[in-house]
Amino acid sequence: MHKPPVRRRFIAGAVCPRCSAMDTIVVDRDSELRECVACGFQEARPGANTPVTTSEPATRVSRAVARRADTPASVVRILDPGDRKG
């Protein structure tokens, strides 16, 4: 009996989370399993059946504390370099 060919594709630029090798990750299109051909790492890819939850990471700009103005406003004086006296 002849087995149907495995439908796999390499993911360009992907880095293996286990061995850190680049361009060694293949994805099986039928099972949505990703695998490193260098070290054998395997992991299921998130797909339509897996809910993907994304949230914005907390940064110094997005935190509520950072949006508060802790420093008082001060006057800024603009100088014209063409206004030289002398």
Backbone as a chain_set.jsonl record, in Angstrom:
{"seq": "MHKPPVRRRFIAGAVCPRCSAMDTIVVDRDSELRECVACGFQEARPGANTPVTTSEPATRVSRAVARRADTPASVVRILDPGDRKG", "coords": {"N": [[0.838, -1.178, 0.0], [0.437, 2.228, -0.71], [1.466, 5.099, 0.943], [-0.11, 8.266, 1.401], [1.469, 11.345, 0.465], [3.107, 13.339, 2.934], [1.921, 16.427, 3.874], [3.785, 18.961, 4.374], [5.308, 22.066, 5.353], [8.023, 24.349, 5.389], [8.644, 26.974, 7.717], [9.684, 30.05, 7.099], [12.26, 31.793, 8.687], [11.439, 31.111, 11.221], [12.11, 30.311, 14.624], [13.239, 27.694, 16.62], [11.749, 26.947, 19.727], [13.002, 25.286, 21.558], [15.699, 24.436, 20.756], [16.684, 26.688, 19.559], [17.368, 26.899, 16.891], [17.328, 28.298, 13.638], [15.026, 28.406, 10.898], [14.239, 25.698, 10.891], [11.764, 24.753, 11.462], [8.899, 22.96, 10.653], [5.579, 22.725, 9.377], [2.845, 20.644, 9.621], [0.371, 20.426, 7.383], [-2.026, 19.068, 7.502], [-2.501, 18.206, 10.153], [-1.923, 20.426, 11.635], [0.342, 20.563, 13.237], [3.375, 21.676, 14.555], [6.859, 21.216, 14.028], [10.277, 20.749, 14.899], [12.889, 20.039, 12.785], [15.461, 19.673, 13.509], [15.81, 19.141, 16.312], [13.567, 17.711, 17.089], [11.452, 18.795, 18.492], [7.991, 19.239, 19.159], [4.789, 20.724, 18.716], [1.392, 21.663, 19.022], [-0.169, 23.83, 16.773], [-1.884, 26.927, 17.335], [-5.2, 26.999, 16.3], [-8.277, 27.26, 14.455], [-9.938, 26.01, 16.244], [-8.83, 26.528, 18.665], [-9.085, 28.97, 21.03], [-7.758, 32.169, 20.669], [-6.359, 34.411, 22.733], [-5.643, 37.687, 22.973], [-3.948, 40.24, 24.562], [-3.146, 43.556, 25.379], [0.186, 44.218, 26.184], [1.404, 45.39, 29.341], [2.795, 48.502, 29.415], [5.006, 51.297, 29.947], [3.612, 53.388, 28.951], [0.964, 52.568, 28.625], [-0.005, 51.973, 31.142], [-2.135, 52.996, 33.821], [-1.056, 54.566, 35.844], [1.08, 55.786, 34.597], [-0.149, 57.545, 32.918], [-0.889, 59.634, 34.443], [-0.069, 62.974, 35.225], [2.764, 63.628, 36.746], [4.731, 65.513, 36.965], [5.089, 69.024, 37.292], [3.865, 71.512, 35.01], [5.948, 73.568, 32.982], [7.215, 76.748, 31.823], [8.285, 77.193, 28.512], [10.876, 78.59, 26.678], [11.415, 79.777, 23.498], [14.173, 80.096, 21.471], [15.568, 82.17, 18.986], [17.992, 81.585, 16.657], [18.9, 83.476, 14.86], [18.669, 85.883, 16.06], [20.889, 87.285, 17.196], [22.618, 89.311, 19.395], [25.03, 91.751, 19.258]], "CA": [[0.0, 0.0, 0.0], [1.182, 3.477, -0.842], [1.013, 6.142, 1.858], [-0.176, 9.581, 0.777], [2.585, 12.181, 0.901], [2.855, 14.227, 4.068], [1.881, 17.82, 3.422], [4.497, 19.791, 5.34], [5.992, 23.216, 4.764], [8.932, 25.048, 6.293], [8.277, 28.338, 8.068], [10.899, 30.852, 6.94], [12.589, 32.698, 9.777], [10.962, 30.624, 12.519], [13.162, 29.838, 15.523], [12.759, 26.631, 17.501], [11.783, 27.361, 21.13], [13.843, 24.402, 22.364], [17.129, 24.442, 20.401], [16.979, 28.025, 19.012], [17.815, 26.831, 15.502], [16.448, 29.044, 12.739], [14.623, 27.762, 9.646], [14.118, 24.246, 11.032], [10.383, 24.445, 11.851], [7.974, 22.577, 9.594], [4.192, 22.628, 9.816], [2.045, 19.644, 8.935], [-0.867, 21.128, 6.998], [-3.204, 18.275, 7.826], [-2.744, 18.118, 11.595], [-1.567, 21.703, 12.255], [1.382, 20.303, 14.214], [4.663, 22.207, 14.127], [7.925, 20.335, 14.481], [11.64, 21.147, 14.556], [13.567, 18.904, 12.167], [16.792, 19.551, 14.108], [15.816, 18.531, 17.654], [12.38, 16.884, 17.297], [10.418, 19.522, 19.244], [6.674, 19.224, 18.538], [3.771, 21.493, 19.413], [0.199, 21.937, 18.223], [-0.357, 25.245, 16.46], [-3.237, 27.409, 17.616], [-5.992, 27.014, 15.075], [-9.641, 27.771, 14.57], [-10.574, 25.395, 17.406], [-8.184, 27.029, 19.867], [-9.307, 30.411, 21.158], [-6.551, 32.959, 20.833], [-6.647, 35.606, 23.5], [-4.547, 38.638, 22.932], [-4.146, 41.418, 25.385], [-2.05, 44.5, 25.222], [1.099, 44.12, 27.32], [1.526, 46.612, 30.131], [4.0, 49.277, 29.156], [5.01, 52.529, 30.738], [2.653, 54.305, 28.354], [-0.407, 52.078, 28.736], [-0.439, 51.855, 32.54], [-2.89, 54.157, 34.299], [-0.152, 55.397, 36.644], [1.931, 56.552, 33.695], [-0.933, 58.589, 32.263], [-0.994, 60.76, 35.371], [1.011, 63.955, 35.096], [3.395, 63.791, 38.045], [5.612, 66.676, 36.961], [4.353, 70.25, 36.993], [4.165, 72.132, 33.724], [6.832, 74.729, 33.095], [7.234, 77.596, 30.64], [9.389, 76.933, 27.596], [11.231, 79.782, 25.918], [11.99, 79.418, 22.196], [15.24, 81.022, 21.081], [15.803, 82.302, 17.553], [19.428, 81.718, 16.488], [19.181, 84.643, 14.036], [18.492, 87.054, 16.884], [22.095, 87.491, 17.987], [22.927, 90.692, 19.697], [26.434, 91.87, 19.526]], "C": [[0.888, 1.248, 0.0], [0.592, 4.526, 0.093], [0.917, 7.46, 1.111], [0.971, 10.446, 1.302], [2.171, 13.106, 2.051], [2.928, 15.655, 3.556], [2.491, 18.691, 4.503], [5.144, 20.958, 4.617], [6.879, 23.843, 5.825], [8.411, 26.458, 6.533], [9.563, 29.163, 8.065], [11.076, 31.791, 8.125], [12.138, 32.244, 11.147], [12.131, 30.063, 13.323], [12.553, 28.809, 16.462], [12.847, 27.091, 18.951], [12.705, 26.502, 21.992], [15.326, 24.568, 22.031], [17.594, 25.762, 19.796], [17.551, 27.996, 17.603], [16.811, 27.556, 14.61], [16.21, 28.24, 11.465], [14.586, 26.24, 9.736], [12.706, 23.818, 11.405], [9.56, 24.109, 10.606], [6.584, 22.472, 10.201], [3.502, 21.581, 8.958], [0.698, 20.284, 8.639], [-2.128, 20.364, 7.381], [-3.514, 18.294, 9.319], [-2.444, 19.411, 12.338], [-0.572, 21.511, 13.394], [2.665, 20.921, 13.696], [5.763, 21.387, 14.778], [9.264, 20.899, 14.04], [12.343, 19.919, 13.99], [14.952, 18.699, 12.755], [16.762, 18.796, 15.431], [14.589, 17.671, 17.946], [11.289, 17.541, 18.115], [9.113, 19.488, 18.469], [5.694, 20.008, 19.388], [2.603, 21.721, 18.471], [0.1, 23.434, 17.995], [-1.738, 25.684, 16.883], [-4.013, 27.521, 16.311], [-7.37, 27.595, 15.318], [-10.34, 27.21, 15.806], [-10.003, 25.906, 18.723], [-8.432, 28.522, 19.973], [-7.991, 31.122, 21.417], [-6.938, 34.225, 21.57], [-5.427, 36.498, 23.455], [-4.901, 39.816, 23.816], [-2.924, 42.298, 25.222], [-1.124, 44.377, 26.424], [1.195, 45.456, 28.045], [2.855, 47.283, 29.826], [3.945, 50.548, 29.982], [4.024, 53.541, 30.187], [1.22, 53.862, 28.612], [-0.896, 51.935, 30.175], [-1.133, 53.133, 32.978], [-2.005, 55.1, 35.099], [0.684, 56.288, 35.736], [1.167, 57.681, 33.024], [-1.135, 59.806, 33.16], [0.18, 61.698, 35.161], [1.59, 64.21, 36.47], [4.282, 65.032, 38.103], [4.813, 67.912, 36.614], [4.778, 70.816, 35.642], [5.077, 73.326, 33.943], [6.837, 75.475, 31.767], [8.469, 77.261, 29.813], [9.635, 78.194, 26.782], [11.922, 79.344, 24.638], [12.977, 80.503, 21.799], [15.393, 81.02, 19.566], [17.299, 82.503, 17.342], [19.814, 82.936, 15.626], [19.092, 85.957, 14.814], [19.716, 87.304, 17.765], [22.337, 88.982, 18.188], [24.433, 90.798, 19.9], [27.198, 92.436, 18.472]], "O": [[1.943, 1.29, 0.634], [-0.605, 4.812, 0.054], [1.768, 7.754, 0.272], [1.392, 10.296, 2.449], [1.037, 13.582, 2.116], [3.886, 16.039, 2.884], [1.806, 19.111, 5.435], [5.484, 20.868, 3.437], [6.535, 23.868, 7.006], [7.805, 27.062, 5.648], [10.423, 28.99, 8.929], [10.145, 32.497, 8.514], [12.418, 32.913, 12.142], [13.026, 29.423, 12.772], [11.482, 29.027, 17.029], [13.895, 27.576, 19.378], [13.145, 26.947, 23.052], [16.132, 24.817, 22.928], [18.787, 25.934, 19.544], [18.159, 28.973, 17.165], [15.6, 27.445, 14.801], [17.078, 27.492, 11.015], [14.876, 25.561, 8.752], [12.469, 22.634, 11.644], [9.529, 24.869, 9.639], [6.43, 22.17, 11.384], [3.566, 21.624, 7.73], [-0.034, 20.645, 9.56], [-3.186, 20.966, 7.563], [-4.68, 18.388, 9.704], [-2.68, 19.498, 13.543], [-0.634, 22.216, 14.402], [3.022, 20.726, 12.534], [5.633, 20.925, 15.911], [9.383, 21.458, 12.95], [12.389, 18.874, 14.64], [15.565, 17.656, 12.529], [17.586, 17.91, 15.659], [14.566, 16.967, 18.955], [10.281, 16.898, 18.409], [9.111, 19.684, 17.254], [5.749, 19.97, 20.618], [2.79, 21.944, 17.275], [0.267, 24.219, 18.928], [-2.682, 24.898, 16.804], [-3.518, 28.082, 15.332], [-7.588, 28.334, 16.278], [-11.232, 27.853, 16.359], [-10.618, 25.738, 19.776], [-8.025, 29.274, 19.087], [-7.212, 30.721, 22.282], [-7.749, 35.015, 21.086], [-4.328, 36.108, 23.85], [-6.028, 40.312, 23.802], [-1.818, 41.825, 24.96], [-1.585, 44.425, 27.564], [1.08, 46.518, 27.432], [3.915, 46.675, 29.972], [2.942, 50.831, 30.638], [3.638, 54.469, 30.898], [0.344, 54.706, 28.8], [-2.098, 51.788, 30.398], [-0.759, 54.226, 32.554], [-2.187, 56.316, 35.037], [0.962, 57.435, 36.084], [1.767, 58.671, 32.605], [-1.509, 60.879, 32.687], [1.304, 61.25, 34.941], [0.993, 64.922, 37.277], [4.553, 65.545, 39.189], [3.949, 67.867, 35.738], [5.908, 70.62, 35.197], [4.989, 74.011, 34.962], [6.507, 74.913, 30.723], [9.559, 77.07, 30.352], [8.696, 78.793, 26.257], [12.912, 78.615, 24.688], [12.645, 81.688, 21.796], [15.35, 79.961, 18.94], [17.84, 83.506, 17.807], [20.964, 83.373, 15.673], [19.406, 87.02, 14.279], [19.572, 87.515, 18.969], [22.263, 89.783, 17.256], [25.027, 90.011, 20.637], [28.413, 92.582, 18.6]]}, "num_chains": 1, "name": "protein.A"}
